[in-house]
Amino acid sequence: MPQPHLRTVVVLAAGEGKRMKSALPKVLHPLLGRTLLGHVLAAAAPLAADRTVVVVGHGAEQVRAHLAEIAPAATPVLQAEQLGTGHAVRIALDAVPEAAGTVVVLNGDVPLLRAETVAALVAAHEDAGAAATVLAAEVPDPTGLGRIVRDAAGRLEQIVEERDATPEQRALREINAGIYAFDAARLRDALGKLSTDNDQGEEYLTDVFGLLGSAGEPVAVHVAADHAETLGCNDRVELAALRRLLRDRVNQAWMRTGVSILDPETTWIDVTVAVDRDAVIDQNTQLRGGTVVGAEAVVGPDVTLIDTVVGPGATVLRSHAVGAEVGPGASVGPYAYLRPAAKLAEKAKVGTFVEVKNSEVGVGAKVPHLSYVGDATIGAKANIGAATIFVNYDGVNKHRTTVGEAAFVGCDTTLIAPVEVGPGAYVAAGSAITQDVPAGALGVTRAPQRSIDGWVARKRGGTASAEAAERVRRAAAEVAEDASADG
């Protein structure tokens, strides 16, 4: 049985990214659910490398903290001075002297790189027994990129940085993607021979190929099937372009699994999201984080879901949800706001201009209009009238309200926690409930109504209201006079 290959992944993530003009290190900029660095690490993960080394520099503490969250097994190695890619890889290998077999070097700002492409590069390298293999791509515009220079037989002759290229070499459109596979022992030997005799005065990793080739070692080129995978990111314009490309890739993949995306250009789905077949995603919708959308659910238009679970057959329309759960067949919106720990059971309804936070809405229960539900439990089939407020905060502590099964809360009611409305109980509209309402009882806190005749004429004379009231008074007087005359 063949022995598994020993592999080490080195990710170069020390650059400042000056053109991003940001306090955030370039590799930490987000792109549809992961950072740039996170995407690269995800592409390398299926290799199951024995170790992963990430070279950090600018913003090193921020990058280390991010690695601790997303890849705690990775080893960050500091490149205090950015003296070139060759220098960075040498520092990385010095930190893992036990590294043997294949060393895969990736740039930390190539987020569209697919795991399949990395695996194909490594397989081609190991199958050929090459000392070094570079990933190349044919691009429409090679400006600013290193060129792949081949000999008459099509073999790799050298990799030339654009600054050091001749006019003829600059005309080449096959570029170096900055992604490599090396034999560890031969790489270590070549790194010790690098010089800084170039336009930048740096140790170029690409010079390793010339050194190995001159020594008669086999070097190779593996061409990516899609040049878009090799695109890097130097400023926010390029970041936006990568975001659009990744959006299209993600949307196309979901549509091919049986998801309907009605307007792909306005639908943004993070790579961390899961969507089941026959779900419908309408226009202007963002699905972010760990969001899950169940089968036959309808989401959108104009919806943002962050870390939210939408059950099968549920509907979410023109709403915003964070950390919420929407049960099977439930409906949300339009213009609802579900905050963390909002949980809607099967066929529950949260309607127009309703906000729900840290609350459970039971099976078939309804909160249809203009209400705030905070720190509450609402029983199955209960009905919460429009403009009901669950008063959960006393200025110091939060308190909880319970509304029982099939209870009915009238419009414009305040439920002042802690309080319980029992199963089957009613609360009269306009009440302020401070005490528990027993099961089957009616809770009422209204003061008796009284009308003060003539108040408007005395207190608001000369207003439109006074004039309207006076017209009614005169009309009534005329009717009474006519009735008296007829009598």
C-alpha positions as CSV (number, residue, x, y, z in Angstrom):
1,M,0.0,0.0,0.0
2,P,1.6,3.4,-1.0
3,Q,2.6,5.7,1.8
4,P,0.8,9.0,2.1
5,H,2.8,12.0,1.0
6,L,4.2,14.3,3.6
7,R,3.0,17.8,2.9
8,T,3.5,21.3,4.3
9,V,1.4,24.3,3.4
10,V,3.0,27.8,3.6
11,V,0.7,30.8,3.2
12,L,2.3,34.2,2.5
13,A,0.2,36.8,4.5
14,A,2.8,39.4,5.6
15,G,2.1,42.1,3.1
16,E,0.8,45.5,4.2
17,G,-1.6,46.0,1.2
18,K,-0.9,49.8,1.0
19,R,-3.3,50.3,-1.9
20,M,-6.2,49.0,0.3
21,K,-5.8,52.2,2.3
22,S,-7.1,50.4,5.4
23,A,-6.2,49.9,9.1
24,L,-7.2,46.3,8.5
25,P,-4.5,44.0,7.1
26,K,-5.3,43.1,3.5
27,V,-5.7,39.4,4.0
28,L,-8.4,40.0,6.7
29,H,-10.7,41.9,4.4
30,P,-14.0,40.0,4.2
31,L,-15.4,38.4,1.0
32,L,-18.8,36.5,1.2
33,G,-18.4,34.8,4.5
34,R,-14.6,34.4,4.9
35,T,-11.6,36.7,4.9
36,L,-9.2,36.6,1.9
37,L,-6.9,34.5,4.1
38,G,-9.8,32.3,5.2
39,H,-10.6,31.4,1.5
40,V,-7.0,30.4,0.8
41,L,-6.9,28.2,3.9
42,A,-10.2,26.6,2.9
43,A,-8.7,25.8,-0.6
44,A,-5.7,24.2,1.0
45,A,-7.7,22.2,3.7
46,P,-8.5,19.1,1.5
47,L,-4.8,18.5,1.1
48,A,-4.8,17.4,4.8
49,A,-1.3,18.7,5.1
50,D,0.9,17.6,8.1
51,R,1.4,21.3,9.0
52,T,0.3,24.7,7.9
53,V,2.5,27.8,8.3
54,V,1.2,31.3,7.8
55,V,3.8,34.0,7.4
56,V,2.6,37.2,9.1
57,G,4.0,40.7,9.1
58,H,1.9,43.9,8.9
59,G,-1.0,43.6,11.5
60,A,0.6,40.4,12.8
61,E,-1.4,40.4,16.0
62,Q,-4.7,40.8,14.2
63,V,-3.8,38.0,11.8
64,R,-2.7,35.8,14.6
65,A,-6.0,36.4,16.4
66,H,-7.9,35.6,13.3
67,L,-6.0,32.4,12.8
68,A,-6.7,31.3,16.3
69,E,-10.4,31.5,15.4
70,I,-10.5,29.9,12.0
71,A,-7.4,27.7,11.9
72,P,-6.0,27.1,15.4
73,A,-3.7,24.3,14.2
74,A,-1.9,26.7,11.8
75,T,1.5,28.1,12.9
76,P,2.0,31.8,12.5
77,V,5.5,32.9,11.7
78,L,6.6,36.5,11.9
79,Q,8.5,38.1,8.9
80,A,9.5,41.3,10.7
81,E,11.0,42.8,7.6
82,Q,9.4,42.1,4.2
83,L,12.5,41.2,2.2
84,G,10.8,39.2,-0.5
85,T,8.8,36.0,-1.1
86,G,11.9,33.8,-1.0
87,H,12.9,35.3,2.4
88,A,9.3,34.7,3.7
89,V,9.4,31.0,2.7
90,R,12.8,30.5,4.2
91,I,11.6,31.9,7.5
92,A,8.5,29.6,7.3
93,L,10.6,26.5,6.7
94,D,13.1,27.5,9.5
95,A,10.1,27.4,11.9
96,V,9.3,23.8,10.9
97,P,12.6,22.0,10.3
98,E,10.8,18.7,10.3
99,A,9.0,19.6,7.1
100,A,9.6,17.0,4.3
101,G,8.0,15.8,1.2
102,T,6.0,18.5,-0.7
103,V,5.8,22.2,0.3
104,V,2.9,24.0,-1.1
105,V,3.2,27.8,-1.2
106,L,0.1,30.0,-1.5
107,N,-0.5,33.7,-1.6
108,G,-2.9,34.9,1.1
109,D,-4.8,37.2,-1.2
110,V,-6.1,34.8,-3.9
111,P,-9.6,34.0,-2.6
112,L,-11.1,32.5,-5.7
113,L,-8.6,29.6,-5.7
114,R,-10.5,26.3,-5.7
115,A,-9.5,23.3,-3.6
116,E,-9.6,21.2,-6.8
117,T,-7.0,23.4,-8.5
118,V,-4.6,23.1,-5.5
119,A,-5.1,19.4,-5.4
120,A,-4.4,19.1,-9.2
121,L,-1.3,21.2,-8.9
122,V,0.1,19.0,-6.1
123,A,-0.9,15.8,-7.9
124,A,0.8,16.9,-11.1
125,H,3.9,17.9,-9.1
126,E,4.2,14.6,-7.2
127,D,3.3,12.4,-10.1
128,A,6.1,14.0,-12.2
129,G,8.6,13.9,-9.4
130,A,9.4,17.5,-10.1
131,A,11.6,19.6,-7.9
132,A,9.3,22.6,-8.3
133,T,6.0,23.3,-10.1
134,V,4.4,26.6,-10.7
135,L,0.7,27.3,-11.2
136,A,0.2,29.4,-14.3
137,A,-2.7,31.0,-16.1
138,E,-3.4,32.6,-19.5
139,V,-4.9,36.1,-18.7
140,P,-6.4,38.8,-20.9
141,D,-4.2,41.5,-19.3
142,P,-1.0,40.5,-17.6
143,T,0.0,44.0,-16.5
144,G,1.8,43.9,-13.1
145,L,2.2,40.1,-13.1
146,G,5.2,37.9,-13.4
147,R,5.5,36.1,-16.7
148,I,6.1,32.4,-17.5
149,V,8.9,32.1,-20.0
150,R,9.1,28.8,-21.9
151,D,11.8,27.4,-24.2
152,A,11.3,26.3,-27.8
153,A,10.1,22.9,-26.5
154,G,7.5,24.5,-24.2
155,R,9.4,23.7,-21.0
156,L,9.7,26.3,-18.3
157,E,12.8,28.4,-18.8
158,Q,12.3,31.0,-16.1
159,I,9.8,33.1,-14.2
160,V,10.3,36.9,-14.7
161,E,8.9,39.6,-12.6
162,E,7.4,42.4,-14.7
163,R,9.9,45.0,-13.4
164,D,12.8,42.8,-14.6
165,A,11.2,41.6,-17.9
166,T,12.2,42.6,-21.4
167,P,9.6,44.1,-23.8
168,E,9.3,40.7,-25.5
169,Q,8.7,39.0,-22.1
170,R,6.1,41.6,-21.1
171,A,4.1,40.7,-24.2
172,L,3.5,37.2,-22.9
173,R,0.1,36.5,-21.4
174,E,0.9,33.4,-19.4
175,I,1.5,34.5,-15.9
176,N,2.8,33.2,-12.6
177,A,-0.2,32.8,-10.2
178,G,2.1,32.9,-7.1
179,I,1.1,29.4,-6.2
180,Y,3.8,26.6,-6.1
181,A,4.6,23.1,-5.1
182,F,8.2,22.2,-4.2
183,D,10.3,19.3,-3.0
184,A,11.1,20.3,0.5
185,A,14.8,19.3,0.5
186,R,15.6,20.9,-2.9
187,L,13.7,24.0,-2.0
188,R,15.7,24.5,1.2
189,D,18.9,24.1,-0.7
190,A,17.9,26.6,-3.4
191,L,16.6,29.2,-0.8
192,G,20.0,29.4,0.6
193,K,21.4,30.5,-2.7
194,L,19.0,33.4,-3.5
195,S,20.3,36.8,-4.1
196,T,18.8,40.3,-4.0
197,D,20.3,41.3,-7.4
198,N,17.0,42.6,-8.9
199,D,15.0,45.8,-9.3
200,Q,13.4,45.4,-5.8
201,G,16.4,44.3,-3.9
202,E,14.5,41.3,-2.6
203,E,14.8,37.6,-2.5
204,Y,12.4,36.3,-5.2
205,L,11.0,32.9,-4.6
206,T,10.6,32.6,-8.4
207,D,14.4,32.6,-8.7
208,V,14.3,29.1,-7.2
209,F,13.1,27.8,-10.5
210,G,16.1,29.2,-12.4
211,L,18.5,27.8,-9.8
212,L,16.9,24.4,-9.9
213,G,16.7,24.3,-13.7
214,S,20.3,25.3,-14.0
215,A,21.3,22.5,-11.7
216,G,19.4,20.0,-14.0
217,E,16.5,19.5,-11.6
218,P,13.1,19.0,-13.2
219,V,10.8,22.0,-13.0
220,A,7.3,22.1,-14.3
221,V,4.3,24.3,-15.1
222,H,0.7,23.4,-14.3
223,V,-1.9,25.6,-16.0
224,A,-5.1,26.6,-14.1
225,A,-8.3,25.8,-16.0
226,D,-9.8,29.2,-15.1
227,H,-7.6,32.2,-14.9
228,A,-10.1,33.9,-12.5
229,E,-9.0,31.6,-9.8
230,T,-5.5,33.2,-9.8
231,L,-6.7,36.8,-9.5
232,G,-5.3,38.6,-6.5
233,C,-6.5,41.7,-4.7
234,N,-4.5,44.9,-4.3
235,D,-7.2,47.6,-3.8
236,R,-10.9,47.9,-3.0
237,V,-11.8,48.1,-6.7
238,E,-10.2,44.7,-7.3
239,L,-11.8,43.4,-4.1
240,A,-15.3,44.4,-5.4
241,A,-14.5,42.7,-8.7
242,L,-13.6,39.5,-6.9
243,R,-16.7,39.7,-4.8
244,R,-18.9,39.8,-7.9
245,L,-17.0,36.9,-9.5
246,L,-17.5,34.8,-6.3
247,R,-21.1,35.8,-6.0
248,D,-21.7,34.5,-9.5
249,R,-19.9,31.3,-8.8
250,V,-21.8,30.7,-5.6
251,N,-25.2,31.5,-7.1
252,Q,-24.6,29.3,-10.1
253,A,-23.6,26.4,-7.9
254,W,-26.8,26.7,-5.8
255,M,-29.0,27.0,-8.9
256,R,-27.5,23.8,-10.3
257,T,-28.5,22.0,-7.1
258,G,-32.2,23.0,-7.5
259,V,-32.4,26.4,-5.8
260,S,-34.3,29.1,-7.7
261,I,-32.5,32.5,-7.6
262,L,-34.7,34.9,-9.3
263,D,-32.2,37.7,-9.8
264,P,-28.6,36.4,-9.3
265,E,-27.1,39.9,-9.8
266,T,-28.8,41.2,-6.6
267,T,-28.5,38.0,-4.6
268,W,-25.4,37.7,-2.3
269,I,-24.9,34.3,-0.6
270,D,-21.9,33.7,1.7
271,V,-19.9,30.5,1.1
272,T,-20.8,29.4,4.6
273,V,-24.6,29.4,3.9
274,A,-26.7,26.2,3.2
275,V,-29.8,26.2,0.9
276,D,-32.0,23.2,0.3
277,R,-33.6,22.3,-3.0
278,D,-36.7,24.1,-4.3
279,A,-36.1,27.1,-2.1
280,V,-36.8,30.4,-3.8
281,I,-34.5,33.3,-3.3
282,D,-36.0,36.6,-4.6
283,Q,-34.1,39.8,-5.6
284,N,-32.1,42.0,-3.3
285,T,-31.4,39.3,-0.8
286,Q,-28.4,38.7,1.3
287,L,-27.8,35.3,3.1
288,R,-24.8,35.6,5.4
289,G,-22.8,33.7,8.0
290,G,-24.3,30.3,9.1
291,T,-27.7,30.9,7.6
292,V,-29.7,27.8,6.5
293,V,-32.7,28.0,4.2
294,G,-34.9,24.9,4.1
295,A,-36.6,23.2,1.2
296,E,-39.4,25.2,-0.6
297,A,-38.9,28.2,1.6
298,V,-39.3,31.6,0.0
299,V,-36.9,34.3,1.0
300,G,-37.1,37.8,-0.4
301,P,-37.3,40.2,-2.0
302,D,-35.3,42.7,0.1
303,V,-34.2,40.3,2.9
304,T,-31.0,40.1,4.9
305,L,-30.5,36.9,7.0
306,I,-27.5,36.6,9.2
307,D,-26.8,33.3,11.1
308,T,-30.5,32.5,10.8
309,V,-32.3,29.2,10.2
310,V,-35.4,29.3,7.9
311,G,-37.5,26.1,8.0
312,P,-39.0,24.2,5.1
313,G,-41.9,26.0,3.4
314,A,-41.4,29.2,5.5
315,T,-41.7,32.7,4.0
316,V,-39.5,35.7,4.8
317,L,-40.4,39.0,3.0
318,R,-38.7,42.3,3.2
319,S,-37.2,41.6,6.6
320,H,-34.0,41.6,8.6
321,A,-33.0,38.7,10.9
322,V,-29.9,38.0,13.0
323,G,-29.4,34.8,14.9
324,A,-33.1,33.8,14.6
325,E,-35.0,30.6,13.9
326,V,-38.0,30.6,11.6
327,G,-40.0,27.3,11.8
328,P,-41.5,25.3,9.1
329,G,-44.3,27.0,7.3
330,A,-43.9,30.2,9.4
331,S,-44.1,33.7,7.8
332,V,-42.1,36.8,8.5
333,G,-42.7,40.3,7.3
334,P,-42.9,42.5,5.5
335,Y,-40.7,44.9,7.4
336,A,-40.1,42.6,10.4
337,Y,-36.9,42.5,12.5
338,L,-35.9,39.3,14.2
339,R,-33.1,39.8,16.7
340,P,-30.9,37.1,18.3
341,A,-32.7,34.1,19.9
342,A,-36.0,35.0,18.2
343,K,-37.6,31.6,17.6
344,L,-40.8,31.1,15.6
345,A,-42.4,27.7,15.8
346,E,-44.2,25.9,12.9
347,K,-46.7,28.1,11.1
348,A,-46.2,31.1,13.5
349,K,-46.6,34.6,12.0
350,V,-44.6,37.7,12.7
351,G,-45.9,40.5,10.5
352,T,-45.5,44.1,9.5
353,F,-43.2,46.3,11.6
354,V,-42.8,43.7,14.4
355,E,-39.6,43.3,16.3
356,V,-38.8,40.1,18.2
357,K,-35.9,39.5,20.5
358,N,-35.0,36.5,22.7
359,S,-38.5,35.2,22.5
360,E,-40.4,32.1,21.4
361,V,-43.6,32.4,19.3
362,G,-45.5,29.2,19.5
363,V,-47.1,26.9,16.9
364,G,-49.6,28.9,14.9
365,A,-49.3,32.0,17.1
366,K,-49.6,35.4,15.5
367,V,-48.0,38.8,16.1
368,P,-49.3,40.5,12.9
369,H,-48.7,44.2,13.3
370,L,-46.6,47.0,14.9
371,S,-45.5,45.3,18.0
372,Y,-42.3,44.7,20.1
373,V,-41.8,41.3,21.6
374,G,-38.8,41.1,24.0
375,D,-38.0,38.3,26.4
376,A,-41.3,36.5,26.0
377,T,-42.8,33.1,25.5
378,I,-46.0,33.1,23.4
379,G,-48.1,29.9,23.4
380,A,-49.5,28.1,20.5
381,K,-52.4,29.8,18.6
382,A,-52.1,32.9,20.7
383,N,-53.0,36.2,19.0
384,I,-51.1,39.4,19.8
385,G,-53.0,42.5,18.7
386,A,-51.5,45.5,16.9
387,A,-49.3,47.9,18.8
388,T,-48.7,45.5,21.7
389,I,-45.5,46.1,23.7
390,F,-43.8,43.5,25.9
391,V,-42.2,45.8,28.4
392,N,-39.1,43.7,29.4
393,Y,-36.6,46.2,30.9
394,D,-37.0,48.1,34.1
395,G,-33.9,50.2,33.6
396,V,-31.7,47.7,35.5
397,N,-32.8,44.1,34.7
398,K,-34.6,42.3,32.0
399,H,-37.8,40.4,32.9
400,R,-39.9,37.8,31.0
401,T,-43.5,37.7,29.9
402,T,-45.5,34.5,29.2
403,V,-48.7,34.5,27.1
404,G,-50.5,31.1,27.3
405,E,-51.9,28.9,24.6
406,A,-54.8,30.4,22.6
407,A,-54.7,33.6,24.6
408,F,-55.9,36.9,23.0
409,V,-54.1,40.2,23.6
410,G,-56.0,43.2,22.4
411,C,-54.5,46.1,20.4
412,D,-52.4,48.8,22.0
413,T,-51.6,46.8,25.1
414,T,-48.5,46.9,27.3
415,L,-47.5,43.8,29.1
416,I,-45.2,44.9,31.9
417,A,-42.9,42.0,32.9
418,P,-42.7,39.9,34.8
419,V,-46.2,38.9,34.0
420,E,-48.2,36.0,32.7
421,V,-51.4,35.9,30.6
422,G,-52.9,32.4,31.2
423,P,-54.0,30.0,28.5
424,G,-57.3,31.1,26.9
425,A,-57.2,34.4,28.7
426,Y,-58.2,37.7,27.0
427,V,-56.6,41.2,27.5
428,A,-58.8,44.1,26.6
429,A,-57.4,46.6,24.1
430,G,-55.6,49.6,25.6
431,S,-54.7,47.8,28.8
432,A,-51.5,48.1,30.8
433,I,-51.1,44.7,32.4
434,T,-49.0,44.6,35.6
435,Q,-50.5,41.5,37.2
436,D,-51.0,38.0,36.0
437,V,-54.3,37.3,34.1
438,P,-55.6,33.8,35.1
439,A,-56.5,31.2,32.4
440,G,-59.8,32.1,30.8
441,A,-60.1,35.5,32.5
442,L,-60.3,39.0,31.0
443,G,-57.7,41.4,32.0
444,V,-58.7,45.1,31.8
445,T,-57.0,48.2,33.2
446,R,-59.0,51.0,31.4
447,A,-60.1,54.1,33.3
448,P,-63.8,55.0,32.8
449,Q,-64.3,57.3,29.8
450,R,-65.9,60.7,30.2
451,S,-66.7,63.4,27.6
452,I,-66.6,67.1,28.5
453,D,-69.1,69.0,26.4
454,G,-68.0,72.3,24.9
455,W,-64.3,71.8,25.8
456,V,-63.0,72.6,22.2
457,A,-65.0,75.8,21.9
458,R,-63.7,77.0,25.3
459,K,-60.1,75.8,25.0
460,R,-59.4,75.7,21.3
461,G,-61.5,78.5,19.9
462,G,-60.6,79.7,16.4
463,T,-59.1,76.4,15.3
464,A,-60.3,74.2,12.5
465,S,-61.5,71.7,15.1
466,A,-63.6,74.4,16.7
467,E,-65.1,75.4,13.4
468,A,-65.9,71.8,12.5
469,A,-67.6,71.3,15.9
470,E,-69.5,74.5,15.5
471,R,-70.9,73.4,12.1
472,V,-72.1,70.2,13.6
473,R,-73.7,72.1,16.5
474,R,-75.5,74.5,14.1
475,A,-76.7,71.7,11.9
476,A,-78.1,69.8,14.9
477,A,-79.8,73.0,16.1
478,E,-81.4,73.5,12.7
479,V,-82.7,69.9,12.7
480,A,-84.1,70.4,16.2
481,E,-85.7,73.7,15.1
482,D,-87.3,72.1,12.1
483,A,-88.6,69.3,14.2
484,S,-90.1,71.7,16.6
485,A,-91.8,73.7,13.8
486,D,-93.2,70.5,12.3
487,G,-94.6,69.4,15.7
